[in-house]
Amino acid sequence: MTLLNLGIVAHVDAGKTSLTERLLYEAGAVAEPGSVDAGTTRTDSMELERRRGITIRAAVTSITIGDLSINLLDTPGHPDFIAEVERSLAVLDAAVLVVSSVEGVQPQTVAIWRALRRIGVPTVFFFNKVDRGGADVDRVAAQVRQRLGARPVLLTTISGQGTREARARAVDLNAEPVVAEVAEVDDAVAARWLTDRPVRVRDVRRAIRRAVRHADLIPAVCGSAITGTGVRQLCDVLADLLPYGEAADGPPSGTVFAVDRDGHGRRVWLRLWSGRLRVRDRVRLDGGRPEPVTEIAVIEPTGVLVRPSVSGGQIAAVRGVPARIGQHIGDPPRRVGYRFPPPTRQSVVEPVDPGQRLAMFAGLAELADEDPLVDLRLDEQQGEAVIRLHGEVQKEVLAALMEDRYGVRVRFSGTLTACIERVAGTGAAEERMRERGNPYLAGLGLRIEAAPTGHGIEFRPGIEPGRLPPAFVAATEEGVRAALRQGRHGWPVADCTVTMTASRYAPRQSRPHQKFDKSISTVAADFRNLAPVVVAAALRQAGTRVCQPIERFDVNLPRHAVETVLALLGRLGAVVHDTAVVGGYLEVSGTLPSARVPRVAAALPDLTGGEAVLTTTFGHYAPVTGEEPPTLPRRGPDPDDREAWFRAVPR
């Protein structure tokens, strides 16, 4: 049986979950389609998803259509969860992009389409809601050409559009409108058509299959996920015109695209590209040490079923492997996948009941493990959790998940633009053992230097091998990394190299006829606690610059609003890099500080009559200029007060 891993993607409320339910019904997997409004959908399994009527986490289910077995991935539609969509796209064979025939192309539609093209996922359009008032398939097809630059080929016609009696009917592949579109991209079909020779269905089918792989043509089906019209025709297109996954021979290779927990613990979801993976096999994650597989569950039409193995092309939930999203088993094909951008907003999370602080820490740590785009920093000494996010809806979802799953009510202390600090120069500092009031039985010298963008934080022991016990080196690195979470202005320090330049310790010893004596012997905690003091002094000498996130933006503007919107962008500090006319609209691309993106997004509907489409992605960090750099309230001692450091850190 042929296998197809298929994603259902769309702007929020376009109807992708309803379409998934209708596909399940058409395939006989459910007795009746679930309802988003009633909270009875099969793929929205989280209580929060059912309550809010939105998809938050990508969900997988399976159906069979004739000789075709399909693994369906229903993905979120809200912009705050675009990461959940994109990391799922990298494991798909094909996707259905749902577009509402009423609302048409929307901002998230553009963002998803660009991701599909960047990763190279063959796509089918489903123009949904033809039974709703205001539906206009011709208008939406024109928007798809103008806004997306795509070439849809309509394979259905609609009668009774805009009413509950709307019906979709399939168009023959050798019908004039279809052949005309295919002739634009296929020379063999064009030659027969232009010479008035009969065009054979098999030639058109073959041409469409080739064109779909390269996005030269996009099959489009019209219908309604609620009434079911057009869904059977969509199934025919999936089975007839899309390329299927190809499982290669060889050793197991796979990509992890999701992590979750059920009643039995943690599991990772992966797409196996090649080979066969069996229970008790030991696998390497990105070349690391071998890890044993303790359980495999495979997606099948009857549910997620435990199996002894999984073969190439399938999707499975695996236990025992401590993988994180984006990691690979073996050597899978390296598609142009999703690069996790840094979050651009941050907030402090606090429990409503102070007695639940430790439970809050544990719950947040689990949620951050499931979603790598939730950047969590726990400060147990200060009793604070700082979380970096991509949007306000994520805050609401996290709060609801904390209450539903862990019974902990939390609140957020507002949202700030999440900046970083970069090291400006080179700084060095040293604390000598038993000198200048140093309370630790350790001596330590560190040098800190700026590193190239994207380098991350690198720690170098910098001393000859064997001079310092490995446990003390590891403790020093732990203390250094903890200290760099908060620079001189309160923001995390990024992209630097820290080198150990000096060290001294008291060997393990005891007084006569007594056991080990901490008061005269160095332990790892001495280096761990001394490192932040030395880092603070080295940063003071090197200096740091506060850098704010800058986002790349693309905005499609109607001609009447171009001058007004460009003036707004200029006032907010945007830099325009390129402009182009696409389908009668001006497409403007450039960069803009993340802190000002919400103001642009809020103003565009009024300035453009709702016609503008704005998409943004993280670009880079740039120094804050022309104003005082934003400073966070410090959670700890003043970095310039050495004695305060010694009083604050544990002994």
C-alpha positions in Angstrom: 0.0 0.0 0.0 1.3 3.5 -0.9 1.9 5.9 2.0 1.5 9.7 2.0 2.4 11.9 4.9 0.1 14.9 4.4 -0.2 18.2 6.2 -3.4 20.3 6.5 -2.3 23.9 6.8 -4.2 27.2 6.8 -4.8 30.6 8.3 -6.7 30.5 11.5 -10.5 29.8 11.0 -10.1 28.8 7.4 -11.4 25.4 8.2 -8.4 23.0 8.3 -9.5 21.1 11.4 -13.0 20.7 9.9 -11.5 19.5 6.7 -9.4 16.9 8.6 -12.6 15.7 10.3 -14.4 15.4 7.0 -11.5 13.4 5.5 -11.7 11.1 8.5 -15.4 10.7 7.8 -15.0 10.1 4.1 -12.4 7.4 4.8 -14.7 5.7 7.3 -12.4 6.3 10.3 -15.2 8.1 12.3 -19.0 7.6 12.3 -19.6 11.3 11.9 -17.4 14.4 11.5 -16.4 16.1 14.8 -17.2 19.8 15.3 -14.8 22.5 16.3 -17.6 24.5 17.9 -18.8 21.5 19.9 -15.3 20.5 20.9 -15.7 17.0 19.4 -12.8 17.0 16.9 -10.5 14.0 17.0 -7.2 15.9 16.3 -7.8 18.7 18.9 -7.2 16.3 21.7 -6.0 18.8 24.3 -8.8 20.1 26.6 -7.6 23.7 25.9 -7.9 23.2 22.1 -11.5 22.0 22.5 -12.4 24.8 24.8 -10.9 27.6 22.7 -11.7 26.1 19.3 -8.2 26.5 18.0 -5.4 24.1 17.2 -2.3 24.6 19.4 -0.2 21.5 18.8 0.2 19.6 15.5 -1.7 16.3 15.7 -1.3 13.1 13.7 -4.0 10.7 12.6 -4.3 8.1 9.8 -6.8 7.2 7.1 -7.0 4.9 4.1 -8.4 6.0 0.7 -8.4 3.0 -1.7 -4.9 1.8 -2.0 -3.5 5.0 -0.4 -2.6 5.2 3.3 -2.5 8.8 4.5 -0.9 10.1 7.8 -2.7 13.4 8.4 -1.0 16.2 10.3 -3.5 18.9 11.5 -1.4 22.0 12.3 -2.2 25.3 14.1 -3.3 28.4 12.2 -2.7 31.2 14.7 0.4 33.3 13.9 1.9 32.7 17.4 2.2 29.0 16.5 3.7 29.3 13.0 6.8 27.5 14.4 4.6 24.4 15.1 3.5 24.5 11.5 7.0 25.0 10.0 8.7 22.2 12.0 6.0 19.8 10.8 6.4 20.8 7.2 9.9 19.4 7.0 8.6 15.8 7.5 5.7 16.0 5.0 5.4 14.5 1.5 2.7 17.0 0.5 0.3 19.5 2.0 -3.3 20.8 1.5 -3.4 24.6 1.9 -6.9 25.5 2.9 -8.1 29.0 1.8 -11.5 30.4 2.7 -13.6 31.3 -0.3 -15.1 34.1 1.8 -12.1 35.7 3.5 -9.6 34.8 0.8 -5.9 35.0 1.2 -4.9 36.2 4.7 -1.6 37.1 6.3 -0.9 33.6 7.7 -1.8 32.1 4.3 1.1 34.1 2.8 3.5 33.0 5.6 2.6 29.3 5.2 2.8 29.4 1.4 6.3 30.9 1.6 7.4 28.2 4.1 6.0 25.5 1.8 7.9 26.8 -1.1 11.1 27.3 0.9 11.0 23.7 2.1 9.8 22.3 -1.2 6.5 20.6 -0.2 4.2 19.7 -3.1 0.8 21.4 -2.4 -2.9 21.3 -3.3 -5.3 24.2 -2.6 -8.7 23.6 -1.1 -11.0 26.6 -1.5 -13.2 26.0 1.5 -16.6 27.5 2.6 -18.2 27.6 -0.8 -21.6 27.2 1.0 -21.2 30.4 2.9 -22.6 33.8 2.0 -20.0 35.9 0.2 -18.1 33.0 -1.2 -16.4 33.8 -4.5 -14.0 31.1 -5.9 -12.9 33.2 -8.9 -12.0 36.2 -6.6 -9.9 33.9 -4.3 -8.2 32.2 -7.3 -7.2 35.7 -8.5 -5.9 36.5 -5.1 -3.8 33.3 -5.0 -2.2 34.4 -8.3 -1.6 37.9 -7.2 -0.7 37.5 -3.5 1.1 34.2 -3.7 2.4 34.2 -7.2 1.0 30.7 -7.6 -0.7 29.2 -10.7 -3.8 27.3 -9.5 -5.5 24.9 -11.9 -9.1 24.4 -10.9 -10.2 20.8 -11.0 -13.8 21.3 -9.8 -16.6 23.6 -10.7 -19.2 25.0 -8.2 -23.0 25.4 -8.6 -25.1 27.2 -6.1 -22.1 29.0 -4.7 -22.8 31.0 -1.5 -25.7 28.8 -0.4 -26.1 25.6 1.6 -27.0 23.9 -1.7 -23.5 24.5 -3.2 -22.2 21.5 -5.0 -18.7 20.7 -6.4 -18.2 18.6 -9.5 -15.0 17.3 -10.9 -13.6 18.7 -14.2 -12.2 16.2 -16.7 -8.4 16.5 -17.0 -8.7 17.0 -20.8 -11.2 19.8 -20.4 -10.3 23.0 -22.2 -9.6 25.2 -19.0 -7.4 22.5 -17.5 -5.5 21.8 -20.8 -4.9 25.5 -21.3 -3.3 25.9 -17.8 -1.2 22.7 -18.3 0.0 23.8 -21.8 1.6 26.9 -20.2 4.1 24.7 -18.3 4.4 21.5 -20.4 5.7 21.6 -24.0 4.3 18.1 -25.0 0.7 19.1 -24.0 1.1 22.5 -25.6 2.2 21.0 -28.9 -0.9 18.7 -29.1 -3.2 21.5 -28.0 -1.9 24.1 -30.3 -2.1 21.8 -33.3 -5.7 20.8 -32.5 -4.8 17.2 -31.8 -6.6 15.4 -29.0 -4.9 15.8 -25.6 -4.9 12.5 -23.7 -5.8 12.4 -20.1 -2.7 10.4 -19.2 -0.5 13.1 -20.7 -2.2 15.8 -18.7 -2.0 13.7 -15.5 1.7 13.1 -16.0 2.3 16.8 -16.7 0.4 17.9 -13.6 2.4 15.4 -11.4 5.7 16.9 -12.8 4.5 20.4 -12.3 3.3 19.9 -8.7 6.7 18.7 -7.7 8.2 22.1 -8.7 5.2 24.2 -7.9 4.8 25.2 -11.5 1.1 24.3 -11.2 -1.0 23.9 -8.0 -4.1 21.6 -8.2 -7.1 23.5 -6.7 -10.3 21.9 -5.4 -13.4 23.9 -4.3 -15.8 22.7 -1.6 -17.0 22.8 1.9 -15.6 20.9 4.9 -18.9 21.3 6.7 -21.2 19.9 4.1 -18.6 17.6 2.5 -19.1 18.8 -1.0 -15.8 18.7 -2.9 -14.0 16.5 -0.3 -14.4 13.4 -2.4 -12.9 15.2 -5.4 -10.0 16.3 -3.1 -9.4 12.7 -2.1 -9.2 11.8 -5.8 -6.6 14.5 -6.4 -4.5 13.3 -3.4 -4.5 9.7 -4.7 -4.0 10.6 -8.4 -1.8 13.7 -8.7 0.5 14.0 -5.7 4.0 12.5 -5.3 4.2 9.9 -2.5 6.9 9.4 0.0 9.8 7.2 -0.9 11.3 5.0 1.8 15.0 4.3 1.2 16.9 1.2 2.2 19.8 1.4 4.6 20.3 2.2 8.2 17.5 3.9 10.2 17.3 7.7 9.7 14.6 10.0 11.0 13.6 13.5 12.1 12.0 14.5 15.4 9.2 17.0 14.9 7.2 16.9 18.2 7.5 16.0 21.8 4.6 15.3 24.2 3.5 13.4 27.3 0.7 10.9 27.9 -0.3 8.8 30.8 2.9 6.7 30.4 5.5 9.5 30.2 7.5 11.3 27.6 7.5 10.3 23.9 9.0 11.8 20.7 7.3 11.9 17.3 9.5 11.2 14.4 9.3 10.7 10.6 11.4 7.7 9.6 13.0 8.3 6.2 14.8 5.1 5.7 15.5 1.7 7.1 13.6 0.0 10.0 13.7 0.9 13.7 13.0 -1.8 16.2 12.4 -1.9 20.0 15.7 -2.3 21.8 17.7 -0.8 18.9 20.2 1.8 20.0 20.2 5.0 18.0 22.4 8.0 17.9 21.0 11.5 18.1 23.0 13.9 15.8 26.0 11.8 16.3 25.8 11.6 20.1 26.0 8.4 22.2 23.7 5.5 21.5 20.3 5.6 23.2 18.0 2.5 23.5 14.4 2.5 22.0 12.1 1.1 24.7 8.7 1.4 22.9 7.4 2.2 19.4 3.8 3.2 18.6 2.8 3.6 15.0 0.0 5.8 13.6 -2.7 3.7 12.0 -6.4 4.3 11.1 -7.5 2.6 14.4 -5.2 4.8 16.5 -1.7 4.9 17.9 -0.8 1.3 18.3 2.3 -0.2 19.9 4.3 -2.2 17.4 7.7 -4.0 17.5 9.1 -1.9 14.7 8.5 1.0 12.3 9.7 1.1 8.7 10.8 4.0 6.4 8.1 6.4 5.4 6.1 6.0 8.6 5.4 8.3 11.5 5.9 6.9 15.0 5.9 7.8 18.7 9.1 6.5 20.3 10.0 6.2 24.0 13.4 5.9 25.7 15.2 8.3 23.3 15.8 11.7 25.0 15.5 13.6 21.7 14.4 17.2 21.3 12.5 18.7 18.4 14.7 19.2 15.3 17.2 16.4 16.2 18.0 13.6 13.8 18.5 9.9 14.0 21.0 8.6 11.6 21.6 10.7 8.5 18.2 11.7 7.0 17.8 13.9 3.9 18.6 17.5 5.0 15.6 19.4 3.6 15.5 23.2 3.9 13.9 22.9 7.3 12.8 25.4 10.0 15.5 27.4 11.8 14.2 28.1 15.3 14.3 31.9 15.7 14.9 33.5 19.1 11.7 34.7 20.8 11.3 38.5 20.7 9.2 39.0 23.9 9.7 38.1 27.5 7.9 38.1 30.7 8.3 37.0 34.3 6.0 34.2 35.4 4.7 33.9 39.0 2.4 31.5 40.8 -0.8 33.0 42.1 -0.2 30.8 45.2 3.4 31.4 46.4 3.3 27.9 47.9 3.2 26.4 44.3 6.4 28.0 43.1 8.3 24.7 42.9 5.4 23.0 41.1 5.4 25.9 38.7 9.1 25.5 38.0 8.6 21.8 37.3 5.6 22.4 35.0 7.2 25.2 33.0 10.3 23.0 32.5 8.2 20.2 31.0 6.4 22.6 28.7 9.7 24.1 27.6 11.0 20.6 26.8 8.0 20.0 24.6 8.3 23.3 22.7 11.9 24.5 22.0 10.5 28.0 21.1 9.5 28.5 24.7 12.8 29.9 26.1 12.7 29.4 29.9 15.2 30.7 32.4 14.6 29.5 36.0 16.3 31.4 38.9 15.6 29.3 41.9 17.6 31.5 44.2 15.5 34.6 43.3 12.4 32.4 43.0 11.7 33.7 39.4 10.9 32.2 36.1 11.6 34.4 33.0 10.1 33.1 29.8 10.6 34.3 26.3 7.7 33.9 23.8 6.6 34.8 20.3 3.2 36.3 21.1 0.4 37.1 23.6 -1.6 34.1 22.7 1.3 31.9 23.8 1.0 33.4 27.3 -2.6 32.6 27.5 -2.0 29.0 26.3 0.8 28.5 28.8 -1.3 29.8 31.6 -4.1 27.5 30.7 -1.8 24.5 30.3 -0.2 25.1 33.7 -3.7 25.2 35.3 -5.2 22.2 33.4 -2.2 19.9 33.5 -0.4 20.8 36.8 -3.1 22.6 38.8 -1.0 25.7 39.1 -2.4 29.1 38.3 0.2 31.6 37.1 0.3 35.3 36.1 2.6 37.2 33.9 4.2 40.5 34.8 3.7 42.2 31.5 5.6 41.8 28.2 8.9 43.4 27.1 10.8 43.2 23.9 13.5 40.6 24.6 16.9 42.2 24.0 20.4 40.7 24.4 23.8 42.1 25.3 26.9 41.7 23.1 30.4 42.0 24.5 32.0 45.3 23.3 35.7 44.5 23.8 37.9 42.3 25.9 37.9 42.1 29.6 39.8 40.0 32.2 39.6 39.6 35.9 41.0 37.4 38.7 40.1 36.5 42.2 42.9 35.0 44.3 42.3 32.4 47.0 42.4 33.8 50.5 42.9 37.4 49.3 40.7 40.5 49.4 38.0 38.8 51.4 37.4 36.0 48.9 35.3 33.6 51.0 35.8 30.5 48.7 38.7 28.1 48.8 39.3 28.7 45.1 41.2 31.1 42.9 40.0 31.9 39.4 40.9 34.1 36.4 38.8 34.6 33.3 39.1 36.5 30.1 35.9 37.3 28.1 36.0 38.3 24.4 33.4 39.0 21.7 32.6 36.2 19.2 31.0 36.3 15.8 27.3 36.5 15.5 25.7 33.1 15.9 28.8 31.6 17.7 27.0 31.2 21.0 28.8 31.0 24.3 32.0 29.1 24.2 33.9 28.2 27.4 37.6 27.3 27.2 39.5 25.8 30.1 42.6 27.5 28.8 44.9 25.7 31.3 47.3 22.8 30.7 45.6 19.4 31.0 45.7 17.9 34.5 46.2 21.1 36.4 42.6 21.3 37.6 40.3 18.4 38.4 37.6 17.9 35.7 34.8 18.4 38.2 36.2 21.9 39.1 36.4 22.8 35.4 32.8 21.7 34.8 31.6 23.7 37.9 33.4 26.8 36.6 31.7 26.5 33.2 28.4 26.0 34.9 28.9 29.2 37.0 30.1 31.2 33.9 27.0 30.2 31.9 24.7 31.1 34.8 26.3 34.5 35.2 26.0 35.3 31.4 22.2 34.9 31.6 22.2 38.5 33.0 24.6 41.1 31.7 25.4 44.5 32.9 22.0 45.8 31.7 20.1 42.8 32.9 19.8 41.0 29.5 21.4 37.7 28.5 24.9 38.0 27.1 25.3 36.3 23.7 28.1 35.3 21.4 31.3 35.4 23.4 34.3 33.3 24.4 35.2 32.9 28.0 38.7 31.5 28.7 40.1 30.4 32.1 43.4 32.1 32.6 44.3 31.1 36.2 43.1 28.7 38.9 44.1 27.6 42.3 42.5 25.1 44.8 43.2 23.4 48.1 43.5 19.6 47.6 41.2 17.3 49.4 42.5 16.8 53.0 41.4 16.3 56.6 42.7 17.1 60.0 44.6 14.4 61.9 42.4 11.4 62.7 39.3 13.1 61.3 37.2 12.7 58.1 37.1 15.0 55.1 37.1 18.7 56.2 35.3 21.1 53.9 36.9 24.1 55.7 40.3 23.2 54.4 39.4 21.5 51.1 38.1 22.9 47.8 34.9 21.6 46.5 33.2 22.1 43.1 30.8 24.7 44.6 33.7 27.0 45.4 34.4 27.4 41.7 30.7 27.4 40.7 30.0 30.3 43.1 33.2 32.2 42.5 32.8 32.2 38.6 29.9 34.8 38.6 32.0 37.3 40.6 34.9 37.0 38.1 32.5 37.2 35.1 30.9 40.4 36.4 34.3 42.0 36.8 35.5 40.9 33.4 32.2 42.2 31.8 32.7 45.5 33.5 36.1 45.9 31.9 35.0 44.6 28.4 31.7 46.6 28.4 28.5 45.4 26.7 26.0 46.8 24.2 22.3 46.2 24.4 21.0 44.9 21.1 17.3 44.7 20.1 15.7 42.2 17.7 15.1 43.3 14.2 12.5 41.6 12.0 12.3 41.2 8.3 9.0 42.2 6.9 7.1 41.8 3.7 3.9 43.8 3.1 1.6 43.7 0.1 -0.1 47.1 -0.4 -2.9 48.3 -2.6 -1.7 51.3 -4.7 -4.0 53.9 -2.9 -2.3 53.2 0.4 1.4 53.1 -0.6 2.4 56.6 0.4 0.6 56.5 3.7 2.0 53.2 4.7 5.6 54.0 3.6 5.4 57.2 5.7 4.3 55.2 8.7 7.2 52.7 8.2 9.6 55.5 8.0 8.4 57.1 11.2 8.8 53.8 13.0 12.4 53.3 11.9 11.9 50.7 9.1 14.5 50.3 6.4 13.0 49.4 3.0 15.2 47.1 1.0 13.2 46.2 -2.0 9.9 47.0 -3.8 8.1 45.1 -6.6 4.7 45.2 -8.2 3.0 41.8 -8.0 -0.5 41.3 -9.4 -1.4 45.0 -9.1 -0.1 45.3 -5.5 3.2 46.8 -4.3 5.2 44.3 -2.3 7.6 46.1 0.1 10.3 44.3 2.0 12.7 45.5 4.6 13.6 45.4 8.3 11.9 46.9 11.4 12.6 46.8 15.1 10.5 44.0 16.7 9.1 46.4 19.3 7.4 48.4 16.6 5.9 45.6 14.6 2.7 45.5 16.6 2.1 49.2 15.8 2.4 48.6 12.1 0.1 45.5 12.3 -2.5 47.5 14.2 -2.5 50.4 11.8 -2.5 48.6 8.5 -6.2 47.5 8.4 -7.4 51.1 8.7 -4.8 52.6 6.3 -5.4 50.0 3.6 -9.1 49.1 4.0 -8.1 45.6 5.2 -6.3 44.8 1.9 -2.7 44.7 3.3 -0.9 41.4 4.0 2.0 41.7 6.5 4.4 38.9 7.3 7.4 39.1 9.5 10.3 36.8 10.5 13.2 37.3 12.9 16.2 38.8 11.1 19.0 39.7 13.4 20.0 41.8 16.5 21.2 45.3 16.2 22.6 47.8 18.8 20.0 50.2 20.3 21.0 53.6 19.0 19.7 57.2 19.6 18.2 56.4 22.9 19.0 55.0 26.4 19.4 51.2 26.1 16.6 49.4 27.8 17.6 48.0 31.2 16.0 45.2 33.1 15.6 45.4 36.9 18.5 43.3 38.2 17.7 40.0 39.9 20.7 39.9 42.2 23.5 42.1 43.4 24.9 45.1 41.7 27.7 43.8 39.3 29.9 46.7 40.4 29.7 45.8 44.1 32.1 42.9 44.7 31.3 42.6 48.4 27.6 42.4 47.5 28.3 39.5 45.3 30.1 37.6 48.0 27.2 38.3 50.4 24.6 37.2 47.9 26.0 34.0 46.5 25.7 30.8 48.7 28.7 29.5 50.6 
